[in-house]
Amino acid sequence: MITNRTPNSCSLLFGASFPSSSPSSLQIPARAHKRRASVLRFRAETMETEKLGIKVERNPPESKLAELGVRRWPKWGCDPSKFPWTYTSKETCYLLEGKVRVYPDGHGDEFVEIGAGDLVEFPKGMKCTWDVSVAVDKHYNFE
């Protein structure tokens, strides 16, 4: 974020000032480097949610995927499309690629969006419509 202080100078969010006519002379204080580095250091945290009967865990740790044996599960994929689906068994899947809006029957226009990196659980008996906007490649397991 840059804010103008005067017509000829700018200040970056962390407080370094420089003349706007000479951005190459930018000098960032050492403390700002540390602060910036700490802001840039993050990791995707696992987040579990349940909506409309669908459980989604975003970015599960590799240790959990290994514990479940996900990489040994069969794979399935499809191109962008829209189709109805009924789960005759509980399905757990891990999306390697893709983006899907799942519309469970009986919930009008409400949907759950899933995508690459999501571990998803669909309950037995669920009827829904899959609206695939980005081609899907996933591992799956029926119980």
Residue pairs with C-beta under 8 A, 6 or more apart in sequence:
1 12
1 13
2 10
2 11
2 12
2 13
3 10
3 11
4 10
4 20
5 11
5 17
7 20
8 19
8 20
8 21
9 17
9 18
9 19
9 20
10 17
10 18
10 20
11 17
12 28
12 32
14 28
14 29
14 32
14 35
14 36
15 29
15 32
16 26
16 27
16 28
16 29
16 32
18 25
18 26
18 27
19 25
28 36
44 58
44 59
44 117
45 59
46 57
46 58
46 59
46 60
46 61
47 57
47 58
47 59
48 55
48 56
48 57
48 58
49 55
49 56
49 58
50 56
51 112
52 104
52 107
52 110
52 111
52 112
53 104
53 122
53 123
53 126
54 102
54 104
54 112
54 114
54 120
54 121
54 122
54 123
54 126
55 120
55 121
56 112
56 114
56 118
56 119
56 120
56 121
57 64
57 118
57 119
57 120
58 117
58 118
59 117
59 118
60 94
60 119
64 119
65 71
65 94
65 119
68 92
68 141
70 94
70 119
70 139
70 141
71 139
73 94
73 139
73 140
73 141
74 139
74 140
74 141
75 96
75 137
75 138
75 139
75 140
76 136
76 138
76 140
77 97
77 98
77 135
77 136
77 137
77 138
78 132
78 135
78 136
79 132
79 135
80 132
80 133
80 134
80 135
81 130
81 132
82 129
82 130
82 131
82 132
83 129
83 130
84 127
84 128
84 129
84 130
85 127
85 128
85 129
85 130
86 125
86 126
86 127
86 128
87 122
87 123
87 124
87 125
87 126
87 127
87 128
88 124
88 125
89 124
89 142
89 143
90 121
90 122
90 123
90 124
90 142
90 143
91 121
91 122
91 140
91 141
91 142
91 143
92 119
92 120
92 121
92 122
92 140
92 141
92 143
93 119
93 120
93 122
93 138
93 139
93 140
93 141
94 118
94 119
94 120
94 138
94 139
94 140
95 114
95 115
95 116
95 117
95 118
95 120
95 136
95 137
95 138
96 116
96 137
96 138
96 139
97 116
97 134
97 135
97 136
97 137
97 138
98 115
98 116
98 132
98 134
98 135
98 136
98 137
98 138
99 113
99 114
99 115
99 116
99 132
99 133
99 134
100 113
100 114
100 115
100 130
100 131
100 132
100 133
100 134
100 136
101 111
101 112
101 113
101 130
101 131
101 133
102 111
102 112
102 113
102 114
102 122
102 128
102 129
102 130
102 131
103 109
103 110
103 111
103 128
103 129
103 131
104 110
104 111
104 112
104 126
104 127
104 128
105 126
105 127
105 128
105 129
111 131
114 120
115 134
122 128
